[in-house]
Amino acid sequence: MELVIKRFDELTLQELYEILRLRVNVFVVEQHCPYPEIDGKDEFSHHLYYRDEDGIQAYLRVVDAGVSFTEASIGRVLSRKRRCGLAGSLLREGIRFAHETLGVDALRIEAQTYARGLYEKAGFRQVSEEFLEDGIPHIQMLLDWE
């Protein structure tokens, strides 16, 4: 499994197409949640994914500070195969990349509430009450190195 990290303008058309197709399949189709998946934040993000001979297997984006929140953020965390550890592994890579390479000192996320445990294992802590976003329960979580 190969880890790929690229800014938006470094992605090939094929990579972008595969990323968007995978995100729509998971977040719109599987979750029955019609919302604007293409949200204008991809251009301000690093895109991290695991790829093998069958294509992209796990994906997330690290969004620049000031785009979604004051802090940098991680979003669109997904894995083709569930409960095999790929999402958690990629999340750790995303956190490491943001902190060590980009020099980020805090990450804020809006996590689907059911996935709280995944993010807590990575060091995030809940910092908001539960709220609905696009009809799905979410919480804000924060990871900082202060």
N, C-alpha and C positions, 0 to 999 in steps of 0.2 A: 504494500500500500504506500503510495507516494503522497506526501504533503505538498500542496501547492498554495502559495501566497502571492496574490497579485492585487494591485490597485485596479480600479474600474477600467481605466484607459489601457491597461496591459492585457486585459482579457481578450481572447479571440472571439469572433462571432459565434463559433461553435460552443466555446466554453460558456459564454453569456446565455446562449439559447438553452443549453443543458441545465444551467443553474436556475434560470427562470422557470423552465418546465418543471423541474423538481420541486421548487418552492410552491408553485401553483398547485401541483398535484397533492402536496402535503397540506398546505395551509388553507387552500380554497376548496379543493375537491374532497379530500379525505375528511376534513373537519367541517364540511358543509357550511363554509363561512365566506359568503361573497363580500370581499373587501378589496380596496385598491392595492394589490400586491406590489405593483411597480409604483413606489412611493416617492421617488426623487432623491432617495438617500444613497443609492448604490454608487453614484458618482463621487460620494464623499466617504468611501469605505475601502477597507482592505477586505478582499474575499479570500477565505481560507477553505480549502476542501481536501478531502482524501479521495484519491483516484486510483483505480486499478484497471485491469484490462476490460472490465465491463462498464467503465465510466465513473462518474462521481458517486461516491458511496456515503459521504457525510459532508455537510456544508455549514458555514456560519459567516457572518460579516462583522468586522470591527468598524464601527461608525465613528468618524472623527468627533471630537469634543465640539459642542456648540451646534450640532445638527439635530439630534433628538433630545439631548439634555445638556446641561452645562458640562458634565463629565463625558468622556468617551463612552461608548456603549457597545454591547455585543447583542446581535439579534439574528433572527432567522435560523436558529440552531436546529438542524435536522439530520436524520440518518435514514437511509433507505431501509435498512434492516433494523428493527427495534430490539432493544434489550440485549445488545451484543457488545456494548461498551464503546462503540465508535463515537457517539455523540459526546460522551464524557471525555474521551481521549482528545477529540478535536477541541472541546471547550477548554481543556487545560492548555492546549497549544495556543489557542486564541488569547487566553489570559497571559501566558508567558510572552507571546509576541507583543501584545499591547504594552506590557510592563517593561520588558527588557529591551525591545527593539524601538518601540515608539516613545518610551519614557512616560507612559501614562501612570498617574498615581492613584486613580480611582476609575472604576467602571460601574455604570448604572444600567440596569436592565428592567424591562417589563416582562416578567415571566408568566406563562400560563401556570395557574396555581397548582395544577396536578404535577408539574415538573419541578416544584420547589426543592425536592430532595436532591435532584441532579445538581442544582446550582448551589445548594448548601454544602454539598460534598466538595465543591470547587472553591468554597470560601465566601460565597455571597451570604448576606444576611437580609432578612425582610425589613423594609423601611417604610411600608405603607399598609394601609388596610386593603382588603381585597376590593377590586372594582371590576366592572364589566368593560371589556373592549371588544367590539364587534361580536357581542353576545357571549363571549368566553371569559370566565373568571381569570383575572390577572392580579399580580402583586408587583410592586417595585422592589428591587433588591439592589444592594450596593456591596461592592468589594473595594476596599481601599488598603493602601500600604502605609498609612500614617501611624 
